């Protein structure tokens, strides 16, 4: 049983290690397209999907009048390029009247390390990637049927109704971008902001030759700009598109996003988003009318060494957006926002456990405003909750240890049990009878550890995706619980406490197996070296509490053995007298 348990634990941590090594790593500079599997809710998009839709409209117009409908009207534009700043308690946004696009969206309460600096200076995180200036396509650019019309829509100077907006918590403001060439094209972008929210309403109308069309609106390239140090942290590098289809979040990581001519299109959507671990750009869509897809655009750039390189840029395209959310994946805020947007948080396989752990840890944080302290207290409650199972397991292991001489005698009696099925059956029957006489459950020693594995995985996923723990310090050298301990102090302490706990726990293994098991603390230490400091803190605290519990349980069992021994001594003279 112990061999199988050890194998299960080692395999579990090996899976975690390989998960980090293979699936959670910085995105490469060039990505080759991979096949994308879609469900019944998706359909293939032909080359230039927006152009096909608009071409159908134009064909209808031509068939009705014999030529495209052209209406002359007022020219609506601006004489100069200008930037409009929106300042709220949560963010500072900069919009440009050149194309009516978003140039910057800086989050005041979430910082990033400044690239190319040795000191730990930080600045507000900008969700608009720096590479947008390289490609020339900023968020809220339009994708129309003809390249000339697309360039006109994204590079013309729009008339705007305000120079800046300063919004307090209860304020509301509006930006209206308008453009018309007085001939073929007329565009209006109306955006409504609130000072207390990261979300804002969007209303877009586009007319070409006097007929309304539905262009695709773009978000990208990607989301945010990570420094090289942040990319090395692995967990911050996860990013891609997410689509809510039939109330389920379907994820499309960047490595599976294809070029525009090969991509696929989603319909029946609640929302579409572009995400990384902690932040997302989410767009509420019309479940009947809207369509959305993600695509890759390869752009040739010159590296600092002068060499040319093809760099992939990733975009999210969608139609009929009613509202946008640009901000952190804060659980409480997304839950209150509704529209099932909290599903953008990827809690993973044991998602319900990770979600409940986050809720409970956030509740503790209200009373003890330190996330490390909250994790320690949460671990304490978990150990109390599991104490009955742990005690039962320890008693079972102690009884199994006492029975080892009898078990070995049975194994010696049935030496050919490995080859002889009949002997194996007889030996198992006698073993089960022996266990039953002494009230032992052979699997009782494994149960608490098996229960703890989903909780461990839940903690792992919670710490990966919870933006609340991002850049959250604990004490002294631990400045960020969401990344590894920079000096590996907590993993080493965890290994030491694991060794002490293991030495104190009753074991049924033979001396050779016990020596092998002594390697487990070392293996765990190596595994935990690159795990988040918060996760190591959880396991370290669990080990310390386990040592305390084991000391108490060992005393309890020693007293019980002492009482049983005295009872047996009292009973043995009576038996002798009766004889």
N, C-alpha and C positions, 0 to 999 in steps of 0.2 A: 504493500500500500504506500509506504514512504517513497519507494522508488518512483511509482507512478505520480505521486504528488510532486516530488522534486522535478520530474520531467515536465509536468504541467506548468509549474511555476517558471522554469527556465524557458520553455517554449513561449509562454506569455510575454516575458520580458524580451525575448528575442524578437517577437513580433513587434513590440513597441520600438525596439532599437532599429529594426529594418524599416518600420513605418517612417521613422524620422530620416533615416539615411536615404531611402529611395523616394518616398512620396512627399516629404516635407523638406524641400531644399530650394535654394535660390534659383530663379528662372534663368536659363542660359540666354546668351545673346542672340542665338538663332534657334528657332524651333521648327522642326519638321512636322508637317501636318499628320495627324493620326485619325483613323476612322472614328466617327462619332456615332454611337448607338442612340437612336431616338425611339420613343414610344409611339403609340397610335395617335398621340395628340399632335405630332409634328409632321411636317411635310417638306419635301425638298424645295429649296429656293433656286430658281434659275439664275443665270448670270444677270447681275444688276437687277435685283428684284423690284426696286422702286421704279425703275424705268419701265418695266413691263406693265405695271399698274397704270402709270401715267400715259403710256402709249395707247392703252385701251381707251382712256378718256379722250385722247386726241383723235383716235380713229372714229369715235362716236361723233365728235365735233365735225370732222371732215365729211362724214357720211350725211350729216344733217344739212350742211350748207355748201359742201363742195370745197371748202377751204377753212383753215383755222380761223376761229373767231377772234378778232382783234378789237379791243376797245381803247380809245385814247382817253386820257384822264389827267388828273393833277399829278405832277411829279413830286414825290415825297422823299426827301433825303436831308442830309445835313451838310453843312459847309466844311466841317472839320471833324477829325477823329477825336473822340473823347472817351474817358473812362468814368464810369459811374460807380461810386463806392457805397455799399450798404453795410452799415455798422450796427450790430446787435450785441447783446450780452454774451451770445454764444459763438459768433463768428464775424469775420469781416470778409465780405465778398466784393469782387471787382468785376463789373461787366463792361463790355466794350460796345460802342455803337457801330463798330465795324463788324458787321455780320450779326449783331445782337447776340454775342456769345459770351460765355463765362470765362474770364481770364484767371480768376483766383477765388478760392473758397477756403480761407484759413480758419481753423478751429482754435478758439482762444483757450479752451480747457484741455487741449491735447497737443503735446509738443513732439517734436522730432529732433534728433541730434543733427547739428549742422555738419554737412559733409566737409571733408578735407580739413578738419580741425582736430588737434590733439586734446584740447580741453573739453570738458563735458557741457559746453554751452548748448542750449536748445532754443528752438524757435517754434511758433505756432505751425502745426501740421497743415499743409496745403493739399486738399484733395484733388486739385487740378494738377496733373503731372507736368513737370518741367519740359518733358518731351513734346508737349502740345505745340510749343513755339517752333520746334524742328519740323514737324509735319505740316503745320499751318492749319490743322483741324482742331478747333477747341470744342469743349462741351457745348451742346445745344446748337452746333452747326447742323445744316440741313443737307439731306441727300435727295436730289431731284433727278428727273429723267435724263436731262442733257447736262454734259459737263459745263457748258457755257452758262446755263441757268444756275447750276449749283455754285459755280464761281461767283456769279452775280449776287446770289442770295447770301453767300458767306463772306463776301469782301466789300459789299457796298456799305455806304455810311447811312445808318438808320437815324431817323428823327426820334428823339427820346424825350420823355416828359419831365425828367428830373436830372439834376446834376449829382445829387447824392441823397441817401436816405439814412437817417439816424433813428433807430427804433429802440425804445425801451421795452421792458418785458410785456407790457400790455398794449403796445403800439402795433399798428398795421400800416403797411405802405405798399405802393404799386409802381412797377416800372412798365412802361408801354413803349416798345420799339416798333416803328412803322417805316416801311419802305415801299416805294412804287416808282417804276421807271416811266410811268405815264403811258405805257404802251402795252406790254405783255404781262408783266409780273407785278403782283401786289402782295405784300407780306405784313402780318401784324403778330407780334409776340407780346402777350400780356401776362405779367408775372406778379403774384400777390404774396407778400411776405409778412410774417408775424415775428415780433421780437423774442418771443419765448420758445420758439420751435426751430428745428432744423429743416422742417418741411415747408414747401410753398406751392401755391396753386399755379398751374400753367394752362394757358389758353392760346392756341396757335391757329392762325388761319392763313392759308396760302391760296392765291388765285393766279392761274395762268390762262391768258387769253379770255379772261372773264369767267372762267369756270373754276370752282373749288377743287383742289387736289389735296391728297394726304401724303406729304413727304415723310421720309424717315428722319427722325431726330437722332443725333449721335451723342453718345457719351464716350469720352476717351481722349487720348490713348491710355488705357489702364486706369488706375486710380492711385493718386498720391505719388510721392517720390521718396524712395528709401535710400539712405546712405549705405555705403559698403559695409559698415559695421552692423547696421540693422539687417541687411541681407544675410549676413553670416549667422544671424540668430535663428534662421530657418523658419520658425513659426510665423514670422512677419511676412514671409515671402509667398505664402499661399494666396492665390488670387485667380479670379475668373468670373464668368457670368453665372447668374442664377435666375431661374424662371419658375414662377409658381403656376403649375399646371395641375388642374383637378385637385387643388388644395395640397399638393405635394411640391416641395422644393427640389427642382432638378438642376444639378450643378454641372457646369461645363468648364473645367479648369483650362488655363491658358494653353497647356500643352496639347489640348484636343481641339482648340479653335482653329478653323480652316480659313483659307482665303475666301474672298467674297463670292467667287464663282462656284465654290464647292460647299458653302455653308448650308445649313438647314434652318427652317423658319418655324417658330412656335406660334400657335394660335390658342384661343380659349384661355387667355392668361389673366391672372389676378394682378400680377406685377412682374416686372423684370428688373434686374439689378446687376451692377458690377461691384464686386466685393474683394476685399482682402480680409485677413483674420479679424481685424478689429473695426473696420470702417466699411461703409457701403454707400453707393449711389443707387437709390431705389426709386422706381417710377411706377406709379399706380396706373393701370391700363384698363381699357374697356374690354370685358371678357368676350364680347361679341365682335367688335370691330378691330381690335388691336392685333397687331402681329409684332414679333420681335425676334431678333437673332444677333449673334455675335460673329464677328469676322476678324481676320488677321490681314494687316496691310504691311508688307515688307518694304522697308525704307533704307536706302543706301546712305550710310553715314561714314565720315572720316574719323578714325580714332585719333587719340593724342599722338600716337607714334607715326601718323601719316598714312596708315594702311586703311583701305576701304573695307567696310563690313556691312553685311545686310542685317539690319536690326528689325525684329518683328514688333509691330505696334497693334494693340488689340482694342476693338471698338464694340460698343453695344448700340444697336439700332432698333428703333421702336416707333410705333405710330399711336396716335390718339392718347397721349398722356394727359391725365387730369391733375396730377400732383407729383412732386418730387421730394425725396428726402435725401439730404446730403449730410451725413454725419456718422457718429460712432454707433456701434451695435450695442447700445446700452439696453440691457434686458428690460428694465422697468419702463423706459421711454418707448421702446418698440411695442411692448405689450399694451401700453396705454394708447398708442397710435392706432392699433387695430389693423384691419385688412390682412391679418395673418403675416404681417411683416416680420414678426419675431422668428419666423422659420428661416430667415436669412442667417441666423446664428446656427452654425453647424455643430451641434452637440455630439454627433457621432452615433455609434452603434447603441451604447447604453445612454441614449440621449435623455430619457426621462430621469435617470439617476443624476446625470450631470446638471440638468435643469433644477432639480430639487436641491441639490447640493449648493448651487449658486444662490437660490432663493434663501436657503437657511444661512449660508455664510454672509449674505448681504444683511440679513436680519441681525446677526450677531455684530456685524460691523457698525450698525447704528449705535450700539452701546459701547463698543470698543473700537474706535476709529483707526485701526491699524490692521491691514489685511493679513499680515503675518500672525498677529494675535488672534484674529478671527478664525484663521485656519487651525491654529492650535486648539482653540476652544471647540471648534467643530469636530476635530479629531477626538477630543476628550469625550464628547457626547456619543460619537460613533463607538468608541471602545466600551462605554457604559452599556450602550444598546446591545453590543455583541458579547458582553461579559458572560451571560448564561451559556451561550454556545462555546465560548472559550473555556469556561470552567468544565463543561461537559466533555469537551475535547481533551483537556488535560487529565481529567479523571480516567477517561477511556485509555489514553496513552499510558498512564501509570499502571492501570490494571493489565494492559497488554505487556508492559515491562515485567510485571510480576509473573505473568504466565509464560514468559519466554522459555524457561526450562521445560515445561510440559509441551510447549509447541515444538521445541527442538527434539524432544523425545519422540513425538509423533512423526516428525520428518525423518528421524533415524529409523523408525519402525517401517515407514513406507519409502525405502530408498529408491525404489524403481517407479515412483509416482510420475516422474517426467515422461517415462516411456510407456508405462502401463496405465491405460485409461481407467481400468477397474480399481487399481490401487489409488489413483488420484481421486476417484469418486469417494472411496472409503475414507481417505485422509480428510477430504473436505467435509464429509459428514461428521467425522469425529471432531474436527476443528470447530464447526458450527455448534455442535453439542457442547463443547468446552466453553465457547463464547457465551452460549445461552445460560449455562450453569452459573457463570460468574457475572452475568448481566452486562456483557460488553457488546457494543456495536462496532464492528471492524472499521466501518467508514466514519465513525464518530470523530476521529482525530483529524480528518480532512475537511470536515464541513465548514468550520470557521474560516479557514484559508480560502476555500472555494467561494464563500460569501464575500470575502474581502476583495477578491479580484475584480468583480464588477464595480465595487466602490472605488477601488484604485483607478480603474479605467475611467470612471466618471470624474474623479478628481483631475486626471490627466487631461480629459477633453475640456473640462471647465476652465482649467488654467490656460489651455491653448487659445480658447476663443473669448474669454471674459475680458472685455476692454477695461472693466473696472480694476483689474489687477495690473494692467499695463503701466509700466513706470512707477509702480507702487513700491515704496521702500519698506523694509522690515526693521532691522537694526544694524548699526555699524556698517559693515562692508556690503551688506545686501541692499542694493539700491533699487533693484527691480525684481519683483517676485515672478515675473513672466518669462525670465531668461535664466540661464544657468548661473550657479554660484561662481563668480570670477576667480575665486581662490580655492575652490573645491573643498572648503572646510566642512560644510554640511554633509556632502556625500561621504567624506571620511568618517565623520562622527556617526553617520547612519550605519556604515559598515561595522564600526566598533560596537555600537549598541545591538546590531543584528547578531554579532558573535556572542555577546553576553547573553542575550535572550535565548539563543540557540543552546548554549551550554546549560542554561537553567531549565530547559524544557525536557521532560521525560522522553526517552527515545527507545524504540524497539529495534533499532538497527544494530547490526553486528559492528564490532570495532572498525573493520575496514570501511563499511558504509558510513560510520560516524566520521571517520577521517575525511572521506570525500565530501560529506555534508559541511565540514568546516570550511570548504572552499566557497560555499554559497555566499557568505558575507562579502568575500572579495569580488565574486561575480556581480552581486547586487551593486557594490560600490562602483564598479566599472560601468554598469548599465546606467547608473544614476548620474554619472559625471556630467552629461550633457542635457539632463532633464532640467525643467524649470525649477528655480530655487523654491517656489511655492510647493511643488510636488515633493521635492526632497524633504522640505520642512514637515509636510504631512507624514511621510513615512518615518522620518526621524522621531517625531513626536509619538507616533504609533508604537515605535520600538521602545521608547522610554517608558510609556505607559504599560506596555506589555511586560517589561522587566518588573515594574511595580506590581502588576497583577499576578505575575508568575511567582513572585516572592510570597504574596499573600496566599495564593493557591497552594504552594508547596507547604506552607505552615499548616493550612487547613487539612491537607491530606496527611501530613505527619501526625497531627493530633488524632485524625480518624484512625490511622494505623495503630497508634498507641492505644486508643480505646478498644479497637478490635482485638489487639494482643492481650489486653487485660481481661476482656470478656472470654477469650478462648482459654486463658489460664484458669479462670473460675469454673468454666464448663468442664475442663479436662479432669479434675479430681472427682466430680460427680459421675462422670462416665466410668472412671476406674472403680469407684465404689459400687456402681451398679453391676459391674462385671464380677 
